Amino acid sequence: MRNKNNAKRLPDDINKEIEKIIEGLKCPKDFICYKSGFKNLCRAKDIELEQFLVCLNRNLKECKFSLYLGGVLLCQCPLRIYIAKKLKK
């Protein structure tokens, strides 16, 4: 699944971690965030919770990883969380 564009820009250990996350995941968007070189990312904000981001997309039906909790839309996508927390994107 390695994206040649990403593989050139990212260290091998980061690519391996991303590939490990992708292996166990079914993505309805076919991992467009990774395949696009992180140019096509859903909007999210890191709120310093280990397993969540705040999802800034408003369409709940659009993503199976969104969770509405206490008036806040959260993102639970392991790949998107990794990208936000490790790559700061």
Contacts in CASP RR format, 6 or more apart in sequence:
PFRMAT RR
TARGET T0000
AUTHOR 0000-0000-0000
METHOD contacts of the structure
MODEL  1
MRNKNNAKRLPDDINKEIEKIIEGLKCPKDFICYKSGFKNLCRAKDIELE
QFLVCLNRNLKECKFSLYLGGVLLCQCPLRIYIAKKLKK
1 19 0 8 1.000
1 22 0 8 1.000
1 31 0 8 1.000
1 34 0 8 1.000
2 15 0 8 1.000
2 19 0 8 1.000
3 34 0 8 1.000
3 35 0 8 1.000
3 37 0 8 1.000
5 37 0 8 1.000
6 15 0 8 1.000
6 18 0 8 1.000
6 34 0 8 1.000
6 37 0 8 1.000
6 38 0 8 1.000
7 15 0 8 1.000
9 37 0 8 1.000
10 18 0 8 1.000
14 86 0 8 1.000
14 87 0 8 1.000
17 82 0 8 1.000
17 86 0 8 1.000
18 34 0 8 1.000
18 79 0 8 1.000
18 82 0 8 1.000
21 78 0 8 1.000
21 79 0 8 1.000
21 82 0 8 1.000
22 31 0 8 1.000
22 34 0 8 1.000
22 79 0 8 1.000
25 78 0 8 1.000
25 79 0 8 1.000
27 77 0 8 1.000
27 79 0 8 1.000
28 63 0 8 1.000
28 64 0 8 1.000
29 63 0 8 1.000
31 79 0 8 1.000
32 40 0 8 1.000
33 40 0 8 1.000
33 41 0 8 1.000
33 42 0 8 1.000
33 79 0 8 1.000
33 80 0 8 1.000
33 83 0 8 1.000
34 79 0 8 1.000
34 83 0 8 1.000
38 83 0 8 1.000
38 87 0 8 1.000
38 89 0 8 1.000
41 80 0 8 1.000
41 83 0 8 1.000
41 89 0 8 1.000
42 55 0 8 1.000
42 56 0 8 1.000
42 57 0 8 1.000
42 63 0 8 1.000
42 75 0 8 1.000
42 80 0 8 1.000
43 55 0 8 1.000
43 56 0 8 1.000
43 57 0 8 1.000
44 53 0 8 1.000
44 54 0 8 1.000
44 55 0 8 1.000
44 56 0 8 1.000
44 57 0 8 1.000
44 75 0 8 1.000
44 80 0 8 1.000
44 84 0 8 1.000
45 53 0 8 1.000
45 54 0 8 1.000
45 56 0 8 1.000
45 84 0 8 1.000
46 53 0 8 1.000
46 84 0 8 1.000
46 85 0 8 1.000
47 53 0 8 1.000
47 54 0 8 1.000
51 76 0 8 1.000
51 81 0 8 1.000
52 67 0 8 1.000
52 74 0 8 1.000
52 75 0 8 1.000
52 76 0 8 1.000
52 81 0 8 1.000
53 74 0 8 1.000
53 75 0 8 1.000
53 80 0 8 1.000
53 81 0 8 1.000
53 84 0 8 1.000
54 72 0 8 1.000
54 73 0 8 1.000
54 74 0 8 1.000
54 75 0 8 1.000
55 63 0 8 1.000
55 66 0 8 1.000
55 73 0 8 1.000
55 74 0 8 1.000
55 75 0 8 1.000
56 73 0 8 1.000
57 63 0 8 1.000
57 66 0 8 1.000
57 73 0 8 1.000
58 73 0 8 1.000
60 66 0 8 1.000
60 68 0 8 1.000
60 73 0 8 1.000
63 75 0 8 1.000
63 77 0 8 1.000
65 75 0 8 1.000
65 76 0 8 1.000
65 77 0 8 1.000
65 80 0 8 1.000
66 73 0 8 1.000
66 74 0 8 1.000
66 75 0 8 1.000
66 76 0 8 1.000
67 73 0 8 1.000
67 74 0 8 1.000
67 75 0 8 1.000
67 76 0 8 1.000
68 74 0 8 1.000
75 81 0 8 1.000
83 89 0 8 1.000
END
